[in-house]
């Protein structure tokens, strides 16, 4: 087996990743504002042990450009 196969086996196939939390999406002038918090846990299934706990604050402002909707011509 190659190093990549071993890495994928140990990281992806053996572990689970759980994400919980809440996000708020608000429409603002010219875009969207997203805020909230996510909590994630990386768990080794073979050893039944949590490997990593992460709290992720989320604050994002997304600007949306002009949207053009073309209407079909009546013939």
C-alpha positions in Angstrom: 0.0 0.0 0.0 1.1 3.5 -0.6 1.3 6.3 1.9 -1.8 7.9 0.4 -3.8 4.7 0.9 -2.7 4.4 4.5 -3.6 8.1 5.1 -7.0 7.7 3.6 -7.7 4.5 5.5 -6.7 6.0 8.9 -8.2 9.4 8.5 -11.4 8.8 6.4 -12.4 5.2 6.8 -11.7 4.9 10.5 -12.9 8.2 11.8 -16.3 10.0 11.9 -16.8 13.7 11.8 -19.8 15.2 13.5 -21.0 18.8 13.1 -23.7 20.5 15.2 -24.7 24.1 15.7 -26.9 26.8 14.3 -26.6 29.4 11.6 -28.7 32.6 11.1 -29.2 33.8 7.6 -30.4 37.4 7.2 -31.1 39.3 4.0 -29.4 42.7 4.0 -29.2 45.4 1.4 -27.1 44.0 -1.4 -26.6 40.5 -0.1 -26.8 38.1 2.8 -25.3 38.0 6.3 -24.6 34.7 7.9 -23.7 34.3 11.6 -23.7 31.6 14.2 -21.5 28.9 15.7 -20.6 25.3 14.7 -19.2 22.6 17.0 -17.4 19.6 15.5 -15.9 16.4 16.8 -13.5 14.0 15.1 -13.9 10.5 16.6 -11.8 7.4 16.1 -14.3 4.6 15.7 -11.9 1.7 16.3 -10.7 3.1 19.7 -14.0 4.8 20.5 -12.2 7.9 21.4 -12.7 11.6 20.5 -9.6 12.9 18.9 -10.5 16.6 18.3 -13.1 19.1 19.4 -13.5 22.4 17.5 -15.7 25.4 18.1 -16.1 27.5 14.9 -17.6 30.9 15.0 -19.2 31.9 11.7 -19.5 35.5 10.5 -19.9 36.0 6.8 -21.2 38.8 4.6 -22.0 37.8 1.1 -22.6 40.4 -1.5 -24.8 39.5 -4.5 -24.4 41.3 -7.7 -27.1 42.4 -10.0 -29.4 39.6 -11.3 -30.9 39.8 -14.7 -33.8 37.6 -15.5 -34.7 37.4 -19.2 -38.4 37.1 -20.1 -39.4 35.1 -23.1 -40.8 37.2 -26.0 -44.4 36.8 -26.8 -44.8 35.9 -30.5 
